[in-house]
Amino acid sequence: MSAIAAFFSSLQLYCQRRVLTIFILGFSGGLPLMLVFGVLSFWLREAGVSREQIGYFSWVIMVYAIKFIWSPLIDHLSLPGLKQWLGRRRSWLLLSQSLIILAVLLMASMDPQTELKWMALCAVLLAIASATQDITIDAYRIEAAPERLQAVLAAAYLAGYRLAMIFSSAGTLWIAALFSTTETGYDLDAWQSTYLVMAGCMALGLLTTLLSPEPVVEQQIHINTAKNSVSQKMLNWLKVAVVGPFVDFFARHGLNALLILSLIACYRVSDVVMGVMANVFYVDMGFSKEEVASVSKVFGVLMTLLGAALGGLLINSFGILRILLLGAVLSACTNLLYCYLSTQGHNIPLLVAVISADNLSAGIATSAFIAYLSSLVNLAFTATQYALFSSLMLLLPKFLGGFSGGWVEVMDYQAFFIMTALLGIPAIVLCLILIKKTPH
């Protein structure tokens, strides 16, 4: 009975105001991603834009992998007027969210058939503003609550982010079809109206920013430039804002810093490399778009949300590193389920089971990983250090993922999925080493 009471007590954590705030900000963070990536490609293709040009558009997504470059500005640069009104974090949130809305509205006013270059510039603006919002939300989340609540906040953020991605992908396509006046063919007005709706949905995040409290964080560093020359002020700023986060991280973790960075770099390799070929695999196995969409959007979303919530609860009971290890093991093992699926042909019940298991494990692993990254951050460098960690976790997986198509060409799907499962072994080993090295 006490275990049941403890479970419901943990469940009540998700009803706190700051947890709900992070959930909504997570939704605000996930909404722009598909508008600049997946859905935009659909719009461009319907407009007759070539595959080669659409491929160039996909480079815009690399903005998210280099966001650590300007993260020191968010940690140490005050926005005149806004900081006095909203505080440091909320002022950057308001600016980035306003720029997101502006970029989406501009895209909604354009025709890619005649204004493709201008639309590309707006997509870049949208990606930069969205990445800036991500940096600020991560900093806000870490500063908004003590470490014991970070797992719950990470789960709430992930749930909001994933829901927004579904809404801005499948939901956007549904809205575009609803607005369309023709059953077949390209309808510019429908796409423009859809992007107007998406711009309006960003108002939810904007309102949350205005109504939420600013985190109360006592800065641990100060930049004293009052009596220095302009060049000396700049050097001091670079030393504290750019060099400081790296020096601080290595000073706090010593030799373990390299071990931690190695884990961050390889933790998501297994699932990301496999995920690049997932849709291609479904097509080759004879599953229709409707079948894949129905299964992934219904069972996939439900299991991702369940996994994120379960991950937060498990972390509170067993600690971050143990659940991080569990997530690494599950991520590798679910790739073996795809290996089995590749031998069974067109099997819808098995597809449901595999996608459900994959998304459940992804929810647990991702919520544990976000909580772990959050625990590594020094509040004096919140935005910079978290942006660096989140960028590092994408670079190696995205790079290796680019070779996945070539690997499938030279081996069958069974061998490919076994290989991606084996790619998860380094993360498992590193988790075990860190567990052994960490005092309990």
Helices and strands as residue ranges (DSSP letters): H 2-11, G 12-15, H 17-36, H 38-46, H 51-57, G 58-69, H 71-76, H 82-86, H 88-108, H 116-143, G 147-149, H 150-166, I 167-171, H 172-179, H 188-201, H 203-211, H 230-238, I 239-243, H 244-253, H 256-266, H 269-276, H 278-284, H 289-295, I 296-300, H 301-318, H 320-341, H 348-376, G 379-381, H 382-401, H 404-410, H 413-422, H 425-437
